[in-house]
Amino acid sequence: MNIVGMHCGGCATGIQMVTEQIDGVGSVFVDLDAKKGTWVIDTTKVTPQAIIDEIAKLGYSATVA
């Protein structure tokens, strides 16, 4: 996903920590420099939109790349 609004390592870490707690998320990698994140998910438990919604609650916006 493309992530807009990250400006420091804390931003990336916060997104990673919150989204990895979502049921159905197996692993998360958020790259501050690239402004992108990668999630390995179980699509029977979570959708990309659910992850986008959690990122939005943190004050960032995300779109599927």
C-alpha atoms as one frame of an Amber mdcrd trajectory, in Angstrom:
protein
   0.000   0.000   0.000   1.015   3.585  -0.533   0.911   5.577   2.711   0.633
   9.369   2.830   1.529  11.458   5.858   4.469   9.582   7.386   7.383  11.858
   8.235   9.506   9.941  10.767  10.408   6.475  11.966   7.841   6.766  14.744
   5.101   7.119  12.153   6.162   3.926  10.395   6.574   2.066  13.681   3.140
   3.177  14.896   1.430   2.000  11.727   3.268  -1.295  11.896   2.482  -1.884
  15.579  -1.227  -1.109  15.248  -1.874  -3.027  12.050   0.051  -6.144  13.080
  -2.468  -6.540  15.935  -5.370  -6.946  13.494  -6.730 -10.501  13.414  -5.704
 -12.037  10.101  -2.522 -10.002   9.627   0.471 -12.314   9.458   3.325  -9.882
   8.935   3.858  -6.186   8.281   6.700  -4.154   6.799   6.371  -0.356   6.634
   9.056   1.526   4.673   9.273   5.205   5.627  11.575   6.154   2.744   9.395
   4.520   0.098   6.159   5.657   1.831   4.815   2.128   1.412   3.718  -0.784
   3.512   3.424  -4.491   2.818   1.024  -6.769   4.679   0.682 -10.533   4.486
  -2.942 -11.237   5.332  -5.478 -14.025   5.606  -8.222 -12.716   3.336 -10.801
 -14.877   5.088 -10.257 -12.762   8.235  -9.269  -9.267   7.084  -9.563  -7.100
   3.986  -7.164  -4.482   2.669  -9.886  -1.908   3.391  -9.872  -2.848   7.082
  -6.146  -2.116   7.187  -6.675   1.176   5.353  -9.347   2.103   7.910  -6.976
   1.418  10.835  -4.259   3.506   9.188  -6.772   6.342   8.738  -7.584   6.237
  12.467  -3.909   7.026  13.072  -4.125  10.129  10.869  -2.582   8.806   7.660
  -4.100   7.816   4.362  -3.372   4.637   2.448  -4.281   3.177  -0.903  -3.712
  -0.230  -2.418  -0.658  -0.058  -4.672
